[in-house]
Amino acid sequence: MSYLRKRARLVDIFGVEKPIIGMVHLLPLPGSGLYDGNLEPVLDRAIRDARALEEGGVDAIEVENFGDMTYFPGKVEPETVAAMTYIASELSHEVSIPIGICVLTDPYSAFAIAHVVGASFIRATVYTEAIVDVSGIIQGPAHRIQRLKKLLSDDRVKIFADVQIKHSVPLAPRPIEESAKDAFYFLADAVIVSGRFTGEETPVEKVKRVKEYLPEFPILVGSGANPKNIRKLLQYADGAIVGTTFKRDRITTNPVDVKNVKEFMEIVKSIRRKLESRG
């Protein structure tokens, strides 16, 4: 018998096939270079965006410290953990859909926050491998996360692991499907495939390669999904994390626009109906 545990299907987590996760990009948090000393506007914006995403029909939200330029190369400081725990906890009372946590670039802290606030998943922007990004060299903490998961006896929080994450390159260049296999082997619950930068389209060919290599393993699109390409992407991907497309004027730093969310989700619903009709 294999020692690799059975991993949940995305439909078991989100209740639908091809789930769409909407991004709640937080404004700068305490300790970051752009923080203005007042946390309440950060929370207010997060609540408005989360409500708009739920109203628009997404299946989950992901809370991320997007505004914290520049990001720590690995472990974040306590003020970041405290602020994100506070905001995520408040959001859990504002929406009824699942919540995920992404701490750039510290999935270990993300898992701790998720455990405390009852979130359903984390996005591990660095999980296996070593990467080089604008912050420097960052090593994957998969071993620490899995041990924390065991220490907390928490099999509820799922780990969605980026492979060859945007804004970075692997320290040792290799095929993306091999990186995905390592994340699978190190007990991730899904892998995320992205374009080169935030908002940049994820190449369909990259998603196809990973899916063909790991046909039974969930693959999520991590950037650049939009009304024009989502049908092609979901031919191979099992879901998508969407940020920029949902924002006003499709600008990443703008608030969420409910109309953009509804337009996109209508397309996704039509894709689901076709899947259901095929049995």
Residue, then its C-alpha position, 0 to 999 in steps of 0.5 A: m500500500s502506498y504511503l502517500r495519503k489520499r488527497a481531496r478533490l477540488v470539488d470536495i473542497f469547493g463544492v463545484e467542478k472547475p472552482i474559481i478563487g477570487m483574490v483579495h489583494l490587501l493594501p500595505l500592512p504594518g511594517s511594509g514600506l508603503y503602510d500609512g499607519n492606519l489598518e482600518p482602511v486595509l480592512d475596509r477595502a478587504i471587506r468590500d472586495a470580498r463581498a463583491l467577489e462573493e456577490g459576483g459568484v466566485d467559489a472562494i477567496e484568497v487573502e494575500n499581502f499583495g501591497d507589502m512591497t518589498y516582500f520578505p525573502g522567506k519568513v515574515e515578521p510578527e506584525t505581518v502575521a498579526a495583521m493578516t490573522y486579524i483581517a482574515s478572521e474578520l473576513s470569515h464573518e463577512v462571507s460564506i464561501p471558503i477562504g484561503i491564505c497567501v503570505l508572500t513568500d512565507p507559506y509556513s506562516a500562512f498555514a498557521i494563520a489558516h489553522v487559526v482562522g478556519a481557512s480552507f487552503i493556503r497558497a504556497t508561493v514557494y513550496t519545493e525547490a529553491i527560487v531566485d526572485v527580486s528578494g534573493i534566493i528562497q528555499g522551499p519549506a515543504h518539510r516545515i509545513q508538513r511537520l506543522k500540519k502534523l503538529l497541529s493535527d490539521d488535515r483540513v487546510k489544503i496546500f496549493a503549491d506554486v511551481q516555478i512561481k511568477h516573478s521568479v526562476p528556479l535556481a536550477p532550471r528544469p522542466i515545469e512538469e518535474s517541478a510539479k511532480d516534486a510538489f505532488y511527491f511532497l504532499a501538496d494538494a494541488v499545484i498552481v501554474s502561472g505566467r511570468f508576472t502578476g496579471e500575465e496570461t498563463p500559457v495554455e501549453k504549460v498547463k497542458r504539459v503539467k496535466e499530461y504529466l500528472p493527469e489525476f492531480p489538481i492543476l490550478v491556473g495562477s495568473g492571467a485568466n480572463p474572459k477570452n482565454i478561460r475556456k482554453l485554460l479550463q480544458y486542462a486546468d481544474g480551476a483558476i485563481v483570478g485577480t486582475t481580471f476582476k478589478r475595475d478597469r482590469i488594473t491589479t491595484n484597483p478595487v474589485d468590480v462586481k460586473n467583471v466578476k459576474e461576466f467571467m463567472e457566467i462563462v465558467k458556469s457555461i463550461r460547467r454546464k457542458l461538463e455536466s451534460r457530458g456526464 
